[in-house]
Amino acid sequence: MKRRKTRGVKVGKLKIGSNAPITVQSMCTTHTRDINATVRQIQELEEAGCEIVRVSVSDMDEAKSLKKIKENISIPLVADIHFDYRLALESVKYVDKLRINPGNIGSNDKVKLVVEQAKDYNIPIRIGVNLGSLEKEIIKKFGLTSKAMAESALKHIKILEELDFYNTIISMKASDIKRTVDAYRMMATKVDYPFHIGVTEAGTAYTGTIKSSIGIGSLLLDGIGDTIRVSLTTNPVDEVRAGIEILNSLNIRKGRTIISCPGCGRTEIDLIGLTKSVEQATAHIKKPIKIAVMGCAVNGPGEAKEADVGVAGAKNFGIIFRKGKVVKKVKKDKIIKALLGEINKL
Ligand code: SF4
């Protein structure tokens, strides 16, 4: 799919936009002042494949904590700040990106200070518009619509551009998929800044992943989106896994994909349990590979011939196959080992 043309914005060692690979990000659920817990969570996220991480900064203690956090992690760190310009001035010294809406900072002088500091440290700013916290005058004029989100983002952009600041990333999120998607589509015709995309307050791991996949997926298929966050009410590691899976599913990223049949009356194995085991045992694989888990030996290998390697269930056995061709038959308790053996050969 053809990506929307955007300017490139550097976030630490990464670039967002301008044809740079689409990155997956997440946000810590720890209190940022709890440095150990925050570093631990970031390391877990990193391990899961998270490429950019955001933390909230609610007071000066938390802003100062960013220094130590940054020293102990290796992915770019983003400070999420609401309203208080002093927190932005302190945070900018330690992080790779600020998320702050200039229109909410207060007087022009305060905005100018933050922008000058961001320029000095060469730190980009993400303007993050949320439908739930739009400015009153914008709601009055446009209602709670996608147009209102786009207008709000344009207002914040104008403030930055008037201060000669273009190192900007934009997001416009609602918990409603259609309004989120429409806002990004609208903005894609108006500016060339890279987009951080996602559906906010999407819900639990189950409903939130569905909503996010539809929203983020629709935009990515349009070529819109330069970095993604799946926002879930669960351990943020799941957000990262879901984000990676979305990119894999659209062939934007080539990684490990699991395909599995739904099972039917022909299923001869604990298909749900086996699929979960295969998913866990291969979670560490970063290289592109398609792994199939099929319920029966009659149709499984043939139906999954596109898979590089797979297993099909037989009574008390597993049939290991490659590109639809049977390689060997192994006892039930040896399936995972045999499958990993075949994967290693690849
Ligand atoms: S692969 Fe076998 S078990 Fe799975 S859905 Fe097809 S026929 Fe049923």
Boltz pocket constraint, residues with backbone or C-beta under 6 A from the ligand:
constraints:
  - pocket:
      binder: B
      contacts: [[A, 261], [A, 262], [A, 263], [A, 264], [A, 265], [A, 266], [A, 267], [A, 268], [A, 294], [A, 295], [A, 296], [A, 297], [A, 298], [A, 299], [A, 300], [A, 303]]
      max_distance: 6.0
